[in-house]
Amino acid sequence: MPTCFEPHMTLAHSYLYCERLARREAGNFYHAFRILPRAERRAMCALYAFLRVADDRADDPGAGIDQVAAWRRDLDRALTGDYSHPLHPAIHETVCRFAIPRQYLVEVLDGVEMDLSPVRIATFPELYRYCYRVASAVGLACIHIWGFKDDRARDYAESAGIAFQLTNILRDLGEDAGRHRIYLPEEDLIRFGYSAEDLHRGVRNEAFRKLMRFQVERARDYYARARPLVPLLSPHGQAVFLVMQRTYQGLLDAIEQRDYDVFSTRVRVSRWWKLSLVLRALPVRWGWV
């Protein structure tokens, strides 16, 4: 376990750095963070900033492996109080204050490393492992920040992460294919008669629609598995999770409503719709529901 954080003059500046980065980059997440009490909101920004910087370093052409390895070593040092980045004091305090197992952060970095070379995934269990690392491990860290009252919450949070990442994969099919990353399992492509070459060319034929219907239903199954998480969280945890869950289910619905056209333009939900989700969650946040 890391040595717990000692007060440091840079802590406030570290949290400010993380909040600014999250506000600028977090997209579908930052609007949900604002529901949380100040300490939890800052912790979520610190966690997001840590993950965002890891992703950015992995995207550095020609230096990804070395950069992620260095970020991994920097994390180990930061959790002992040896800081080399503006976000380190904030992530150190967050890990200690909310008793986040270090392994969750390590799992995410393992997932980031999986994206450093062209991605081809053979089976769904292989895809599940990837989704667990880049999304479920994040969700497991989040519930430590939000607060939960039953160990079953861990299993439900894992399922939520799988659902969110499957949604991301479907939304970004075309963009990822352009980067030589094909996350749909090869076994599914073969089953539905849709090739990697078709995906690279953005072909939307009946085979593609059948493939996408199958993937959407798979994601919906994991959303259903995650639903029991809500009552196991603190009221503010319930609220923020509901906003995030409804946002991503909205993306999944939008993909289906567009007849699975994920190639011509990026699938989004409107800013006003996301704001409405926050407003709907406020009674939950205050314990009125």
Steps between C-alpha positions, in 0.01 A plus 500: 500500500623853429628724777212735581522854376672766706375862471690674221492856374431387141186300579249777424681580174502129413124471540452820302708353217287183503170691507602717208608198298177312579286802412678530165524133403257283696204545265231253603638476855563851629133600504442206738795589726332829588229318694750377757602667825824699469739234632357225280482730198866593536591133542315409181685775315832368634415147387389624159815711459723204580325290235491781242874559526564126469294493179677805362842349564395178327400703194847656469624362163800271534527543878183342632647194670778697667263778604248265661778309676635829633149604614470167683829562681395857576179369658695270733716791610206739532326261739799536733498879479763543226326721242608575144172624348246765605225242553703273728416663836129484416500136385709404804258657745203356308639145514570528873190690605258268321700176545515432127697180436810581295426195285209679332734769368748235389224313313410817310861548395506137385198582284666811360798286398267270305425795270864571418508264203240412235206334676328183380292308751413136443230421756258671735692386813801683356287809440358471853852506644576817306174665609566403860838666495407827332151545648400260778816571698414869475147431624635301792718794596200733464280311745771539764473877450119501496457259791329159494348281769518144367779305334258395226543854370835394357344245265234746385760773445701255289194436283438874464854548374453226241175664383657846472803375309294288261301816425820695439626230265180504293496880481865518390512207256598707199750721678666203668519303175687794350756457779527125433302417813217250452342413832207296369598137551609313190260221596210746470616636165517145364162407648324789326700493177651847538871545439765731642535642149129584502550680828794701366283608205201587718269253330145505644327196355258252653787293643623814679155576639464147636846524653416835661163380633682215670761735652237750618304224674820373661568848638139530624540172685793646694303817577231274648759311704629832639158633603509355857803720571284811554354426847838382628659843451485815711229747387752715312655184355161387380442836332833517319478138388147550366614800296790304353291190436220694331749696292659186362170323451394810309799454272405138445141601416630766261712242318194283452279792393753594230473150355850431631666774295814551707711596200369825353503714816581440866201390707429746781232595748423868531639720772145598601398137532800434724401802710150358533650177636685698766180682599310170521772357727501787750213361715697177526815693593315674786337179622146600405448186291 
